[in-house]
């Protein structure tokens, strides 16, 4: 999509989409960093142990749940 050919409403929509994409990328990077540091305590092999897999899954789920709670809280404040 070429931003120079858009009208104001289309440009605003495009910018909002890009902002949301950047926020998702940032959230995934943060989740990966936090959960990796918490769950992977040694040099990983060719696959994760069952404990590491469970920890990563639980960590990611808690992070996403907390993110949803925070987003809902901000939406209710507006």
N, CA, C and O atoms as a GROMACS GRO file, in nm:
protein
  312
    1UNK      N    1   0.086  -0.118   0.000
    1UNK     CA    2   0.000   0.000   0.000
    1UNK      C    3   0.090   0.124   0.000
    1UNK      O    4   0.178   0.138   0.085
    2UNK      N    5   0.068   0.210  -0.094
    2UNK     CA    6   0.148   0.332  -0.108
    2UNK      C    7   0.079   0.446  -0.034
    2UNK      O    8  -0.024   0.495  -0.080
    3UNK      N    9   0.136   0.492   0.081
    3UNK     CA   10   0.072   0.598   0.161
    3UNK      C   11   0.051   0.728   0.086
    3UNK      O   12  -0.037   0.805   0.123
    4UNK      N   13   0.130   0.756  -0.019
    4UNK     CA   14   0.117   0.884  -0.090
    4UNK      C   15  -0.011   0.892  -0.174
    4UNK      O   16  -0.054   1.001  -0.211
    5UNK      N   17  -0.072   0.777  -0.203
    5UNK     CA   18  -0.193   0.778  -0.286
    5UNK      C   19  -0.322   0.768  -0.204
    5UNK      O   20  -0.429   0.749  -0.261
    6UNK      N   21  -0.314   0.781  -0.073
    6UNK     CA   22  -0.430   0.764   0.014
    6UNK      C   23  -0.492   0.898   0.054
    6UNK      O   24  -0.423   0.999   0.065
    7UNK      N   25  -0.625   0.896   0.075
    7UNK     CA   26  -0.689   1.015   0.131
    7UNK      C   27  -0.672   1.012   0.283
    7UNK      O   28  -0.614   0.918   0.337
    8UNK      N   29  -0.722   1.112   0.351
    8UNK     CA   30  -0.699   1.127   0.495
    8UNK      C   31  -0.753   1.008   0.574
    8UNK      O   32  -0.684   0.957   0.662
    9UNK      N   33  -0.875   0.964   0.546
    9UNK     CA   34  -0.935   0.852   0.619
    9UNK      C   35  -0.857   0.723   0.593
    9UNK      O   36  -0.831   0.646   0.686
   10UNK      N   37  -0.820   0.701   0.468
   10UNK     CA   38  -0.743   0.582   0.435
   10UNK      C   39  -0.605   0.586   0.501
   10UNK      O   40  -0.556   0.484   0.550
   11UNK      N   41  -0.545   0.703   0.502
   11UNK     CA   42  -0.415   0.718   0.564
   11UNK      C   43  -0.423   0.691   0.714
   11UNK      O   44  -0.337   0.623   0.770
   12UNK      N   45  -0.526   0.743   0.778
   12UNK     CA   46  -0.544   0.719   0.921
   12UNK      C   47  -0.564   0.570   0.949
   12UNK      O   48  -0.508   0.516   1.045
   13UNK      N   49  -0.642   0.504   0.865
   13UNK     CA   50  -0.665   0.360   0.880
   13UNK      C   51  -0.534   0.285   0.862
   13UNK      O   52  -0.503   0.194   0.940
   14UNK      N   53  -0.457   0.322   0.761
   14UNK     CA   54  -0.328   0.260   0.736
   14UNK      C   55  -0.234   0.279   0.854
   14UNK      O   56  -0.167   0.184   0.896
   15UNK      N   57  -0.229   0.400   0.909
   15UNK     CA   58  -0.142   0.427   1.023
   15UNK      C   59  -0.185   0.348   1.147
   15UNK      O   60  -0.100   0.299   1.222
   16UNK      N   61  -0.316   0.337   1.168
   16UNK     CA   62  -0.366   0.258   1.281
   16UNK      C   63  -0.327   0.111   1.267
   16UNK      O   64  -0.288   0.047   1.365
   17UNK      N   65  -0.339   0.057   1.146
   17UNK     CA   66  -0.300  -0.081   1.122
   17UNK      C   67  -0.151  -0.102   1.149
   17UNK      O   68  -0.111  -0.200   1.211
   18UNK      N   69  -0.070  -0.009   1.103
   18UNK     CA   70   0.075  -0.020   1.124
   18UNK      C   71   0.109  -0.009   1.273
   18UNK      O   72   0.198  -0.079   1.322
   19UNK      N   73   0.039   0.078   1.344
   19UNK     CA   74   0.061   0.092   1.488
   19UNK      C   75   0.026  -0.037   1.561
   19UNK      O   76   0.100  -0.082   1.648
   20UNK      N   77  -0.088  -0.097   1.524
   20UNK     CA   78  -0.129  -0.223   1.585
   20UNK      C   79  -0.028  -0.334   1.554
   20UNK      O   80   0.004  -0.415   1.642
   21UNK      N   81   0.021  -0.338   1.432
   21UNK     CA   82   0.121  -0.438   1.393
   21UNK      C   83   0.248  -0.420   1.475
   21UNK      O   84   0.306  -0.518   1.521
   22UNK      N   85   0.292  -0.298   1.493
   22UNK     CA   86   0.412  -0.271   1.572
   22UNK      C   87   0.392  -0.310   1.718
   22UNK      O   88   0.482  -0.364   1.781
   23UNK      N   89   0.274  -0.282   1.772
   23UNK     CA   90   0.245  -0.319   1.910
   23UNK      C   91   0.245  -0.471   1.928
   23UNK      O   92   0.295  -0.521   2.029
   24UNK      N   93   0.190  -0.543   1.832
   24UNK     CA   94   0.189  -0.690   1.839
   24UNK      C   95   0.331  -0.744   1.832
   24UNK      O   96   0.367  -0.835   1.906
   25UNK      N   97   0.412  -0.689   1.742
   25UNK     CA   98   0.551  -0.733   1.732
   25UNK      C   99   0.626  -0.709   1.862
   25UNK      O  100   0.704  -0.793   1.907
   26UNK      N  101   0.601  -0.593   1.922
   26UNK     CA  102   0.666  -0.560   2.050
   26UNK      C  103   0.620  -0.656   2.160
   26UNK      O  104   0.701  -0.701   2.241
   27UNK      N  105   0.491  -0.687   2.161
   27UNK     CA  106   0.439  -0.778   2.263
   27UNK      C  107   0.498  -0.918   2.248
   27UNK      O  108   0.534  -0.981   2.348
   28UNK      N  109   0.508  -0.967   2.126
   28UNK     CA  110   0.565  -1.099   2.102
   28UNK      C  111   0.713  -1.101   2.143
   28UNK      O  112   0.759  -1.198   2.202
   29UNK      N  113   0.785  -0.997   2.111
   29UNK     CA  114   0.927  -0.990   2.149
   29UNK      C  115   0.942  -0.989   2.301
   29UNK      O  116   1.029  -1.057   2.355
   30UNK      N  117   0.859  -0.912   2.370
   30UNK     CA  118   0.865  -0.905   2.515
   30UNK      C  119   0.828  -1.040   2.577
   30UNK      O  120   0.896  -1.088   2.668
   31UNK      N  121   0.720  -1.102   2.527
   31UNK     CA  122   0.677  -1.232   2.577
   31UNK      C  123   0.788  -1.334   2.558
   31UNK      O  124   0.819  -1.410   2.649
   32UNK      N  125   0.849  -1.336   2.440
   32UNK     CA  126   0.957  -1.430   2.412
   32UNK      C  127   1.073  -1.411   2.508
   32UNK      O  128   1.126  -1.508   2.562
   33UNK      N  129   1.113  -1.288   2.529
   33UNK     CA  130   1.225  -1.257   2.616
   33UNK      C  131   1.197  -1.297   2.761
   33UNK      O  132   1.278  -1.364   2.825
   34UNK      N  133   1.082  -1.255   2.812
   34UNK     CA  134   1.047  -1.282   2.952
   34UNK      C  135   1.034  -1.432   2.976
   34UNK      O  136   1.092  -1.484   3.071
   35UNK      N  137   0.960  -1.500   2.891
   35UNK     CA  138   0.936  -1.642   2.912
   35UNK      C  139   1.063  -1.724   2.889
   35UNK      O  140   1.086  -1.823   2.959
   36UNK      N  141   1.143  -1.685   2.793
   36UNK     CA  142   1.270  -1.757   2.770
   36UNK      C  143   1.359  -1.745   2.892
   36UNK      O  144   1.412  -1.846   2.940
   37UNK      N  145   1.375  -1.624   2.944
   37UNK     CA  146   1.461  -1.604   3.061
   37UNK      C  147   1.409  -1.679   3.183
   37UNK      O  148   1.488  -1.728   3.264
   38UNK      N  149   1.278  -1.689   3.197
   38UNK     CA  150   1.218  -1.756   3.312
   38UNK      C  151   1.226  -1.908   3.300
   38UNK      O  152   1.249  -1.975   3.400
   39UNK      N  153   1.206  -1.962   3.180
   39UNK     CA  154   1.187  -2.106   3.165
   39UNK      C  155   1.308  -2.184   3.115
   39UNK      O  156   1.322  -2.303   3.145
   40UNK      N  157   1.395  -2.122   3.042
   40UNK     CA  158   1.510  -2.192   2.985
   40UNK      C  159   1.632  -2.157   3.070
   40UNK      O  160   1.691  -2.050   3.056
   41UNK      N  161   1.668  -2.250   3.158
   41UNK     CA  162   1.772  -2.222   3.256
   41UNK      C  163   1.908  -2.279   3.216
   41UNK      O  164   2.009  -2.249   3.280
   42UNK      N  165   1.912  -2.359   3.111
   42UNK     CA  166   2.040  -2.413   3.063
   42UNK      C  167   2.042  -2.402   2.911
   42UNK      O  168   1.945  -2.358   2.850
   43UNK      N  169   2.151  -2.441   2.852
   43UNK     CA  170   2.162  -2.437   2.707
   43UNK      C  171   2.062  -2.536   2.648
   43UNK      O  172   2.067  -2.655   2.680
   44UNK      N  173   1.972  -2.489   2.562
   44UNK     CA  174   1.871  -2.580   2.507
   44UNK      C  175   1.933  -2.680   2.409
   44UNK      O  176   2.029  -2.648   2.339
   45UNK      N  177   1.878  -2.800   2.407
   45UNK     CA  178   1.921  -2.902   2.312
   45UNK      C  179   1.841  -2.889   2.184
   45UNK      O  180   1.797  -2.780   2.147
   46UNK      N  181   1.821  -3.001   2.118
   46UNK     CA  182   1.747  -2.999   1.992
   46UNK      C  183   1.597  -2.982   2.015
   46UNK      O  184   1.524  -2.944   1.924
   47UNK      N  185   1.551  -3.011   2.138
   47UNK     CA  186   1.411  -2.984   2.172
   47UNK      C  187   1.401  -2.954   2.321
   47UNK      O  188   1.490  -2.989   2.398
   48UNK      N  189   1.290  -2.890   2.359
   48UNK     CA  190   1.271  -2.852   2.498
   48UNK      C  191   1.231  -2.973   2.581
   48UNK      O  192   1.167  -3.066   2.531
   49UNK      N  193   1.269  -2.970   2.708
   49UNK     CA  194   1.222  -3.074   2.800
   49UNK      C  195   1.073  -3.052   2.826
   49UNK      O  196   1.019  -2.947   2.793
   50UNK      N  197   1.008  -3.151   2.884
   50UNK     CA  198   0.865  -3.136   2.912
   50UNK      C  199   0.842  -3.024   3.013
   50UNK      O  200   0.743  -2.951   3.003
   51UNK      N  201   0.932  -3.008   3.110
   51UNK     CA  202   0.919  -2.899   3.207
   51UNK      C  203   0.935  -2.763   3.142
   51UNK      O  204   0.861  -2.669   3.173
   52UNK      N  205   1.032  -2.752   3.050
   52UNK     CA  206   1.052  -2.626   2.979
   52UNK      C  207   0.931  -2.593   2.891
   52UNK      O  208   0.887  -2.479   2.886
   53UNK      N  209   0.878  -2.693   2.823
   53UNK     CA  210   0.760  -2.672   2.737
   53UNK      C  211   0.641  -2.626   2.818
   53UNK      O  212   0.571  -2.532   2.780
   54UNK      N  213   0.617  -2.692   2.932
   54UNK     CA  214   0.505  -2.654   3.018
   54UNK      C  215   0.525  -2.513   3.072
   54UNK      O  216   0.430  -2.434   3.075
   55UNK      N  217   0.646  -2.481   3.114
   55UNK     CA  218   0.676  -2.348   3.167
   55UNK      C  219   0.653  -2.242   3.059
   55UNK      O  220   0.589  -2.140   3.086
   56UNK      N  221   0.704  -2.265   2.938
   56UNK     CA  222   0.686  -2.168   2.830
   56UNK      C  223   0.539  -2.149   2.797
   56UNK      O  224   0.494  -2.036   2.777
   57UNK      N  225   0.464  -2.258   2.793
   57UNK     CA  226   0.321  -2.249   2.763
   57UNK      C  227   0.247  -2.170   2.871
   57UNK      O  228   0.168  -2.081   2.840
   58UNK      N  229   0.273  -2.203   2.997
   58UNK     CA  230   0.207  -2.133   3.109
   58UNK      C  231   0.247  -1.986   3.114
   58UNK      O  232   0.162  -1.900   3.137
   59UNK      N  233   0.374  -1.958   3.092
   59UNK     CA  234   0.422  -1.820   3.095
   59UNK      C  235   0.355  -1.738   2.985
   59UNK      O  236   0.308  -1.628   3.010
   60UNK      N  237   0.351  -1.793   2.864
   60UNK     CA  238   0.289  -1.721   2.753
   60UNK      C  239   0.140  -1.697   2.780
   60UNK      O  240   0.089  -1.589   2.752
   61UNK      N  241   0.072  -1.798   2.834
   61UNK     CA  242  -0.070  -1.783   2.863
   61UNK      C  243  -0.095  -1.676   2.969
   61UNK      O  244  -0.185  -1.594   2.954
   62UNK      N  245  -0.015  -1.676   3.075
   62UNK     CA  246  -0.029  -1.572   3.179
   62UNK      C  247  -0.001  -1.434   3.123
   62UNK      O  248  -0.071  -1.338   3.155
   63UNK      N  249   0.101  -1.422   3.039
   63UNK     CA  250   0.136  -1.294   2.979
   63UNK      C  251   0.022  -1.242   2.892
   63UNK      O  252  -0.013  -1.124   2.899
   64UNK      N  253  -0.035  -1.330   2.810
   64UNK     CA  254  -0.146  -1.289   2.723
   64UNK      C  255  -0.270  -1.254   2.805
   64UNK      O  256  -0.338  -1.156   2.774
   65UNK      N  257  -0.299  -1.332   2.909
   65UNK     CA  258  -0.413  -1.302   2.996
   65UNK      C  259  -0.397  -1.165   3.061
   65UNK      O  260  -0.491  -1.085   3.065
   66UNK      N  261  -0.278  -1.138   3.112
   66UNK     CA  262  -0.251  -1.009   3.176
   66UNK      C  263  -0.263  -0.895   3.076
   66UNK      O  264  -0.316  -0.789   3.109
   67UNK      N  265  -0.213  -0.916   2.955
   67UNK     CA  266  -0.222  -0.814   2.851
   67UNK      C  267  -0.368  -0.782   2.820
   67UNK      O  268  -0.404  -0.665   2.804
   68UNK      N  269  -0.453  -0.885   2.810
   68UNK     CA  270  -0.596  -0.864   2.785
   68UNK      C  271  -0.662  -0.786   2.899
   68UNK      O  272  -0.743  -0.698   2.874
   69UNK      N  273  -0.627  -0.819   3.022
   69UNK     CA  274  -0.682  -0.748   3.138
   69UNK      C  275  -0.644  -0.601   3.131
   69UNK      O  276  -0.728  -0.513   3.153
   70UNK      N  277  -0.520  -0.574   3.102
   70UNK     CA  278  -0.472  -0.435   3.094
   70UNK      C  279  -0.542  -0.361   2.981
   70UNK      O  280  -0.584  -0.246   2.999
   71UNK      N  281  -0.555  -0.425   2.864
   71UNK     CA  282  -0.621  -0.360   2.752
   71UNK      C  283  -0.767  -0.330   2.784
   71UNK      O  284  -0.816  -0.222   2.750
   72UNK      N  285  -0.837  -0.423   2.849
   72UNK     CA  286  -0.976  -0.400   2.886
   72UNK      C  287  -0.987  -0.286   2.987
   72UNK      O  288  -1.080  -0.206   2.980
   73UNK      N  289  -0.894  -0.279   3.078
   73UNK     CA  290  -0.894  -0.172   3.178
   73UNK      C  291  -0.878  -0.037   3.110
   73UNK      O  292  -0.950   0.058   3.141
   74UNK      N  293  -0.782  -0.027   3.017
   74UNK     CA  294  -0.761   0.100   2.944
   74UNK      C  295  -0.884   0.136   2.862
   74UNK      O  296  -0.920   0.254   2.855
   75UNK      N  297  -0.948   0.038   2.799
   75UNK     CA  298  -1.068   0.065   2.719
   75UNK      C  299  -1.180   0.117   2.807
   75UNK      O  300  -1.255   0.205   2.765
   76UNK      N  301  -1.194   0.063   2.927
   76UNK     CA  302  -1.301   0.108   3.016
   76UNK      C  303  -1.274   0.248   3.070
   76UNK      O  304  -1.368   0.316   3.112
   77UNK      N  305  -1.151   0.293   3.070
   77UNK     CA  306  -1.116   0.425   3.118
   77UNK      C  307  -1.146   0.532   3.013
   77UNK      O  308  -1.157   0.650   3.046
   78UNK      N  309  -1.160   0.493   2.888
   78UNK     CA  310  -1.181   0.590   2.779
   78UNK      C  311  -1.325   0.631   2.770
   78UNK      O  312  -1.362   0.712   2.684
   0.00000   0.00000   0.00000
